[in-house]
Amino acid sequence: MKITPELVRKYLSGECTPDEKAAVDEWYQSFDDHPDPLRFLDAAEQERLKSSMFDGFRAQREQERKGPGYRTLYLIAGALTGLAAMLLLFLKVSTPANEDKYKGSDVVSQVTIKNNSLAIYKKILPDKSVVWLAPKSAITYPGHFKGAKRDVKLTGEAFFEVTKDQAHPFVITSREIVTKVWGTSFRIRALADQPAEVSVVTGKVSVHRDHHNEEVMLLPDQKVTLIGHEKLIKKTFPVAASEMRIWKKVSLAFNDTRMEDVFKALNQKFDTHIYSKDARLNGLSFTADLTDQSLPAILDMIDTSINASYAMKDSNTFVFTTNTL
């Protein structure tokens, strides 16, 4: 079977037939019998190359999903046909998310996504809900939702934009708390060294402790925190003055604007610290119509449009660097 770019893309998205998957696996394993084509690069250079190739592939996939409504004028065209084979060489170690998807007539296998990168990772679930996964966080969900509920499990932190479905509630289990929604946007933080909490931006959610009857209802600009593994405390917070402000959607437009000024505008809008120490990157021109977008979505667009990537230093600080090949 001929290994084509289209077949590689099917393999990466879990859409291959068993025969196609076996052919790609055999082709991939054949690289062990040949010298490493990138042996002339040092470890740091190889890491940058792997990150750049994956980001480009991910950007093209996201652009294809979003269609023409995803507007920004300097998106990388993505001549990825030639890079697809090289990307596959590194897929097992370079991707910030490991994904296995198998569908059966009776059993729905689970998919686990782990974000090993330093940026917020976007994942679209089978029901078209969107998950923005924080670094060092993971989510597990079925290859396709089946039954009365849409069950997922979260380790770490993520922001959810859940597709409305009144007949099938979206249920997230994270450490000791269970969050139930039908269609809304909210953040769950379930870190090992901090009290678990749920913060709502839009819509309405219910939160309860696992195996307990106590339930708390949350509306926009409200959050609940699990104190001492025993009690749920609800309070209202001003989103504009909190770290949740990055998830508030805004509309911005840039026309041939220097990236340094783009960063300044975003910092002013979201009260964040976004910057780059790269003078060349700061001097690049950026043109985009950013309508109804959160900050992580905007940063994702910038990534793809100027061939750069960012590292999230904390919930308020984002540092951009240029991808190099």
Long-range contacts (C-beta under 8 A, 24 or more apart in sequence): 3-27, 3-85, 5-80, 5-81, 5-84, 8-84, 8-85, 8-87, 8-88, 9-61, 9-84, 11-88, 12-57, 12-88, 12-91, 13-61, 14-99, 14-100, 14-101, 14-102, 14-143, 24-88, 28-88, 28-89, 31-89, 37-86, 37-89, 38-86, 45-324, 48-323, 48-324, 49-324, 49-325, 50-90, 50-93, 50-94, 51-94, 51-117, 51-309, 51-323, 52-307, 52-309, 52-323, 52-324, 52-325, 53-83, 53-86, 53-87, 53-90, 53-94, 54-87, 54-90, 54-94, 54-95, 54-96, 55-303, 55-304, 55-309, 55-323, 56-80, 56-83, 56-304, 56-307, 57-83, 57-84, 57-87, 59-303, 59-304, 62-122, 62-300, 62-304, 63-304, 65-124, 70-301, 71-288, 71-289, 71-291, 72-287, 72-288, 72-289, 72-290, 72-301, 72-304, 72-305, 73-287, 73-288, 73-305, 74-285, 74-286, 74-287, 74-288, 74-305, 74-306, 75-301, 75-304, 75-305, 76-304, 76-305, 76-307, 96-121, 97-121, 97-123, 97-133, 101-143, 102-143, 103-143, 103-144, 108-142, 108-143, 108-144, 108-146, 109-142, 109-143, 110-140, 110-141, 110-142, 110-143, 111-140, 111-141, 111-142, 111-143, 112-138, 112-139, 112-140, 113-138, 113-139, 113-140, 114-138, 118-310, 118-311, 118-312, 119-299, 119-303, 119-309, 119-310, 119-311, 119-312, 120-296, 120-299, 120-300, 120-312, 122-296, 122-297, 122-300, 125-152, 127-163, 127-165, 127-170, 128-163, 129-160, 129-161, 129-162, 129-163, 129-170, 130-160, 130-161, 131-158, 131-159, 131-160, 131-161, 132-158, 132-159, 132-160, 132-161, 132-296, 133-157, 133-158, 134-158, 134-312, 135-312, 154-188, 154-190, 155-190, 156-190, 156-191, 157-187, 157-188, 157-189, 157-190, 157-191, 158-187, 158-188, 159-185, 159-186, 159-187, 159-247, 159-296, 160-184, 160-185, 160-186, 160-187, 160-188, 161-185, 162-203, 173-210, 176-209, 176-210, 176-226, 176-229, 177-207, 177-208, 177-209, 177-210, 177-226, 177-232, 178-207, 178-208, 178-209, 178-210, 179-205, 179-206, 179-207, 180-205, 180-206, 180-207, 181-205, 181-206, 185-247, 186-218, 187-244, 187-247, 195-225, 195-226, 195-227, 196-225, 196-226, 197-223, 197-224, 197-225, 197-226, 198-223, 198-224, 199-223, 199-237, 199-242, 199-244, 201-239, 201-244, 201-247, 201-248, 207-232, 208-232, 243-315, 243-316, 245-270, 245-271, 246-270, 246-272, 246-294, 246-295, 246-296, 246-315, 247-294, 247-295, 247-296, 248-294, 249-292, 249-293, 249-294, 250-290, 250-292, 250-293, 250-294, 251-290, 251-291, 251-292, 251-293, 252-290, 252-293, 252-298, 253-288, 253-289, 253-290, 254-286, 254-287, 254-288, 254-290, 255-287, 256-285, 256-286, 256-287, 257-285, 257-286, 257-287, 258-282, 258-283, 258-284, 258-285, 258-286, 259-283, 259-284, 259-285, 259-286, 259-302, 259-306, 259-320, 262-286, 262-302, 263-320, 266-295, 266-298, 270-295, 271-316, 272-316, 272-317, 272-318, 273-316, 273-317, 273-318, 274-299, 274-310, 274-317, 274-318, 274-319, 274-320, 275-318, 275-319, 275-320, 276-308, 276-319, 276-320, 276-321, 277-319, 277-321, 278-320, 278-321, 278-322, 280-322, 281-306, 281-308, 281-320, 281-321, 281-322
